[in-house]
Amino acid sequence: MPDGGGEANNVPVVRAPMAQRPGLRGRWDRFLAWKLPGLPPGLGTIQWLFSTSLRMPAASVTALIIAWTGVVISLWVAAFTAIGSIVVTAFGVTFSGHFLGVSQFTSNSSGGVVFLSAIAAGVVGFGTGFAASYTDTFFGASSIVAASLATGIIIGLVFAFVSTAMEWKMLDMRGYRRPSEREWNLYLTNAMQTVVDNMELRETPRILVMDSAIPQAWTYSRSIVISKGLMEGLDSGELAGVLAHEMTHWRRGDGLALRMVWSFGWPVAVLFSLGMFLSGNRYGITAMDGAGAGAPHASGKGIVKGSTSFLGFLGWLFLWPAWLLTRILTAVTVHEGRVCEYEADAGAAEAGLEGGLKRALDKLSAFEMGRNAWDAAFTTTHPPTELRVEALEEGLDLSGSVPPPGPIDEMNGKRVSWLFGILVILIAIAVSPHIPAWHHQHESWWW
């Protein structure tokens, strides 16, 4: 079976219907209906970008805030305030205790009191410095903050569009290949046909293969990547369950949602990557690389650490805020991503393929990475396999603690309207101080 999405996978493609309204309205409808090959049905390309911007709302908002509201500058102000507080407190306690006779200390107790006082002062200084700087930004120049956030959203949409349009070429350059005719005949044809029939799919994304013995699968915006080890290690029913899980990710736009998070937070992501490069690390956190079904991590990349150097020390000295913010963003993203994993499992179960998925998860559990350390617990992209299997066996909705999602098309359409409304509000706040008539008639906290 040849490579590609839609027609290339022998699945009939039904394009978004073209509106027939005349004039500019008709052109606008056709613009909204235009869709890149391989994207899920129901929305055009621009609508998908708007919708998936709020697919992971906490992660998207966090990315916009840390990248576009001066958090990095506020962190530096907080750091200098903390250092100043530590120095002043240490000298003050030492001077008062030993020279003014306010307190009489032994050498051991005086050192402990000075240390604890300095640490406490540093923590308080950091918190007050950050709060004062960041609060002043919001309440002193809120129209500028609104303009910055609107700019971040627009630039993020542009970045996401370009990367989505170039996705197939970029994945080809990374070495992911089309399945061979033999692989289609031996492994994929029956499993794909089962998924298409059970999920009533009229379109499918591009299927790619990564030549790795580790069983992995994950979803991008317009593609699903499976490893050779997964394809050859599962029977047809198990592979159908995994593909149904990935098709649910694709249908809900989870891969594109992760791309939107990165696009909104790209200034911090670039600084973080620069720090990783200077310190000798070739790859960073892979949590936002794709939505997967149970792989050790999304991209198959490892983290290769180089030796510590003076250049690396300088890099982290200046770029530590990006490291801190990236860790925070990653924790928020993977938390919402775990909910998406339960939703994808529920999608496979809804298609009647939960048995195959459960057997596949049982096999894949041997490759599950530990999560006993703080870093592993807060940055692991998937829920524990045992809890996923339990949810499939007991028919729980998203592990029993998260409300079941609404209809896919309904939620997608609502998110398009929500983001458009947010953009309009931000732009209105940004430009309102520059409208003389409005400025003279209204006094608000953002002037």
Sequence and secondary structure as in RCSB ss.txt:
>XXXX:A:sequence
MPDGGGEANNVPVVRAPMAQRPGLRGRWDRFLAWKLPGLPPGLGTIQWLFSTSLRMPAASVTALIIAWTGVVISL
WVAAFTAIGSIVVTAFGVTFSGHFLGVSQFTSNSSGGVVFLSAIAAGVVGFGTGFAASYTDTFFGASSIVAASLA
TGIIIGLVFAFVSTAMEWKMLDMRGYRRPSEREWNLYLTNAMQTVVDNMELRETPRILVMDSAIPQAWTYSRSIV
ISKGLMEGLDSGELAGVLAHEMTHWRRGDGLALRMVWSFGWPVAVLFSLGMFLSGNRYGITAMDGAGAGAPHASG
KGIVKGSTSFLGFLGWLFLWPAWLLTRILTAVTVHEGRVCEYEADAGAAEAGLEGGLKRALDKLSAFEMGRNAWD
AAFTTTHPPTELRVEALEEGLDLSGSVPPPGPIDEMNGKRVSWLFGILVILIAIAVSPHIPAWHHQHESWWW
>XXXX:A:secstr
   SSGGGGT            HHHHHHHHHHH   TTS TTS HHHHHHHHTTTSHHHHHHHHHHHHSSHHHHH
HHHHHHHHHHHHHHHHHHHHHHHTS S    HHHHHHHHHHHHHHHHHHHHHHHHHHHHHHHHHHSHHHHHHHHH
HHHHHHHHHHHHHHHTHHHHHHHTT B   HHHIIIIIHHHHHHHHHHHT S   EEEEE  SS  EEE SSEEE
EEHHHHHHS HHHHHHHHHHHHHHHHHTHHHHHHHHHHHTHHHHHHHHHHHHHTT S    TTS EESS SSSS 
         HHHHHHHHHHHHHHHHHHHHHHHHHHHHHHHHHHHHHHHHHTT HHHHHHHHHHHGGG     SHH
HHHH SS  HHHHHHHHHHT SGGGTS     HHHHHHHHHHHHHHHHHHHHHHHHGGG HHHHHH   TT 
